[in-house]
């Protein structure tokens, strides 16, 4: 993979922009009590359901999907993700500029409801244009909070303009909702964002220290803290040596050991301290993306020649969720400009994870 590919390009942007139990984290999305009716069935039926979920590949017709997140509400999974027209990338005008809203009752059949959060399209705003919004949604205090990566470039690639990232702006932004359908950006943070550097954010609760933690990717994995989800200060660098594999951090408490675990594109790390993780370990199964054997990369991300996340692997841009007693590692697979959502069934070991037998 050469330096013209997406990861190397984003890494340069973000690096330049940045120049005991630690407490209870919010759990990964999981089956709720009101969903008890779906747990019935024989062992054979349960295995069949897991196989169907593992076989599913999804993006709305004519679109590709990237960094995503899930919320479970009223017996349905709500999926928020950036989409782009097949054959394009975040550098192209109109691609990965919105957080799109999709729903499913079974993780297999999905319905695209429309746009949840859009680029502002307003001069002087940090999220005027967008490019890789990477939303993360949590529920707190009767509201849903969407944290997203906002971008503004002088221009994105189109039929009349080149992609130009000179003097670009970037920050983490916020939108809130009562029902997951109608979202608003609080005016106080709408123009400049929350003052958090990086992209691909993940927010968790650290009860022991009565704080919220936000992890972002900015050439290294940064961690911020907040008392109220609105005012953030940098608490440290959670990981310094993950390189491109450190993109798309997802953090939670390990269900068996109770330690903090951070999931990255190509590996994970476990720690007692949520502010500092040791060097990541590779997953014990295929993940991530790589160059395509026998294919010359064009250097224009999105045309299908630059990267491949193997279909028989777990992909990249991971989230963790539990449904009907089975844990899954989500990711996207396929070629650049054609990525689709996939779920990989997993099991927890004493302090890590492995593939589930189904």
N, C-alpha and C positions, 0 to 999 in steps of 0.2 A: 504494500500500500504506500503510495507516494504522498508527498506533503500537500498535494492538491486535493486530497480527499476531505470529506466533511469533518472528520474528527480532528485532523491536524489543523484545519482552518479554524474551527471553533476554539481549539486549544490556544492558538496564537492570539485570537481576539481576547479571550477571557484572561489569559495570563497577563496581557498588557493592561487589562482593566483593574487588576488587583495589586501590580508592582507594589469485696463487699458488693451489694447491688446499688446501682446509682439511682434507682427509683423506678416507678412504674411508667412505662411508655404506653401511649394509646395502642390498643391491639390492632393487628392487621384486620382489614375488613373480613367479617365472618358471618356465618349463619346466625340469625337472631332467634329469640324465643318464639316470636310469632310465626316463624317458618317451620315449626315442628311438623306440620303436615307433610312436608316434602321428604322427611327422613324415613318414612315407611318404605318397605320393600325388602326383598330377599337379598342375600349376598350376591347372587347372580345379577339381580337388577342393579345393585349398587356398582358392581364392576362394569356393567354395560354403560351406566351413566358416566363413570370416570373415563371410559374409552371414548365415548362420544365427545366429551369435553376436550380430551387430549387431541382428538382428530380435527377439531374445529380450527379453521383459519378465517380471520375476519378483517375486512375493511369495507366500507361502503363501496358500491360499484364505481369503478373508475378512479378510486382514490387509494392512497397508501396511508398508513398509520405509523406514528412514532411514539414518543414518551407519553404515557397514559396513566390514569389512576382510576380507582373504583370507590364507590360508596354504596352501601346496602341500605335500602329503605323501602318499606311497604311491600315486602316480598319480591322486590326487583333489584337487580344490580344496575347501578348507574355508572356508565363509563364516560370519562372525559378525556379527550385526546386531540392533538393537532392532526389535521389531515392535509393532504396535498394531491393535486392531480397526478395520476400515474405518469412517470417520465420526467417529473420536476423535483426540485429540492427546496429547502428553506431559503436558498439564495434567489429563488424565482418569485416574481410578483404574484401574489395570490396564494402562495403555498405556505402552510404551517403558520398562518396568521391568526387563527381562531382556536378556541377550545370548543370542540364539537361535542354534543350530548347524545349518547346512545344508551339504550336500555335492553335488559334481558331478564327473563325469569329463570333461566337454566344454564347460562353461560355458553349456550350453543346457538340459540336463535336470537339475533340482535335486530333492533329497530333504531334507525337514525332519526332523532327528533329534530335536530337542527343546531344552530349556533347558540352556545351558552354565553361565551365572552369573546368579544371581537377586539381587534386593534382599534385604537382610539381614532385614527385618521386625522388627528389634530396637530397642527404645527406647534412645536415646542414641547410636546409630550414625549415621555420616554418610550411609550408603546405605540407611537404613531403608525409604525409599519409592521413590526413583528417578524420573527423568523425563528421558529422553534419554541413555541410558547410553553410546552412541558408543564401542564397544570398539576397541582396537588390539592386535594380537597379534604378537609376535616369537618367534623360537626362539633360545635361548642356553643354553650349558652343559648340554645334554641335557634342557632343559625348555622349555615354552611359557609365555610371560609375557603375560597379558592385563591391559592398563591400561584402566581404564574411568572414566567420570564418575559419581560417586555424588552423590545428592541426598537431602535430607529437607525436606519442607514440613509446616507444621502440618496441612494437608489438601489433597487433590486433589479435582477435581470428581467428584461422584457424584450419585446420586438424592437424597441427604440432606445433602451438604456442598458448599460452593463451593470453587473453587481458591483457596487462601490461601498466599501466599509470604512472609508476614511472618516475619522472623528465620529464614529458611531456612538450611540448612547445605549446603556443597558442597565436594568435593575429588576428586582423582584417586585411585582405588583400585587394588588389585592382586589378581589371582588367578593361580594357577600350575597347570600340568598336565604330565603325562608323555606323554599320549596324545591330547590334544585332546578327549577325551570326559568325563573326570572332573576337575573343577576344585576347588581349595581356596583360600580366602583366608587368607594367613598371619596368624596371630592378632595379631602385633605391630602390624600395620597395618590390622587389620580394623575397629576402632572409629572411628578418626579419619582413615584414609587416609594418603597419602604426604605430605601437607602441601603439595601442588601446587595452585595456584589455576587455575580455568578448566575447560573441557570440550573435547570433540573432540580428544583428544590423539593425537600421532604421535611414535613413538620411533625414532631412528636411531643408528647407531654412527659416531663420529668417531675413526678410528684414529690420525690424526696427533697428536691431543691425548689419546689414551687415555681417552676419556670417552664416555658416552651423552648424547644430547640429547633432550629432550622439548619438543614444541611444543604449546601449548594456546591456545584462544580465550577471552579474558576481556574483551571490548570492544576489545581489541587483541591481537595475536599475541605471546604470551610465549614465552620459551625458558628451559628449566631444564637443568642438567647434573648428572651423577651418575657416580661411579666404579664403581658396582655394581648399578644399577637399583633400589636400595632407598632410598638417601639422596640427596635432591635439594636443590639450591639454585638460586635464580634467577640466570641468567647474563645476562639482558637482555631487551629488547623487540625481537623480530625484525622486526615491522612495526607502525607506529603509525597509519597512515592508511587502512587497508583498510575500515573501518566494517563493515557487515553482510557485505560480500563476503569478509571475513577469516575467516569461520567455516570449520570442517572443514579445517585445514591438513594437507597431506601433503607430506613432504620427502624428497628423494632426490638422488643425483648424476645430472646430465644425462649420458646414455650417450655423447654425442659430445664435448661440451666439457669434461666432468669437473667443471664448476662445480655448486654447490648450486642446486637449483631447488625452490621452494615452490609448491604448487598450492593455490588457494583456491576458493571457490564461483564467483567471477566473473572470476578472473584468476590470473596467476602472476607470480613474480619470480625473477630469477637473480642469484647473488652468489658472490664468492670466499670470503666470510665467512659461516659458518652462523649466526652470532649477529646478523647485521644484513643485512636485505634492503632494496633500494630500493623505492620505491612500485610497487605491482603494475601489470602491464599487462593489459588485457582479452585474453581468448582470441581468436584469429582465427576463431572460429566461435561459434555460439549456445550459451550455458550459463546456469546460474543459474535463478532463479524470479522471478516478477513478479506484479503484480495481474492480475485477469482482466477483459478489456475487456467492458463492458456488464453486468458482474455487481457488485452491491453487496456489499462484504465485510461479513460478519456480525460480525467481531471475535472470534468463537469458533472458533479454529483447529481444523481437522479436519472441518468440514462441507462442504468443497469449494468455498467461495466466496471464500477469502482469498488463495490463491496458486496459480500454475500454473508448473510446470517443463515447457516444451514437449517433446512427444514426439519432434520432429525435431531437438532440441538434445541436448547432452551432460548436461543435468541439473545436479545439485549434489551436494555431499558426495563428492568425487572420491577415487579411489585409482588407482594405476597398476599394471598387471601385464602380463606377457608370456606368450604361449601359442603354441607351435608357430611361432615366428619372427615373430609379429605382436604388436605392443604395443596395449594398450587403455586407455582412460580410462573408469573406471566412474563411475556417478552414479545418482541416482534421478530419475524423471520422473513427471509426472501432477499431479493437484490435491492440495491439502492433505487429509490423511486418506486418501489413495489412492495414495501414491507407490509406484513399483515400480523394481526394479533394471534398469539398462541398461548395455551396453558399447558404447563408441564407438571404432572402430579409428583409431589415430593413427600418424603418422610423425614422426621427430625431424628438425628442421632443425639448422643449425650450433649454435644456442644456445637453441632454443625447440621448438615442436611445431606440427603442422598436422594436418588430417584426412587419413586414408589413402584412396587410391583403391582400390576393390575392386569 
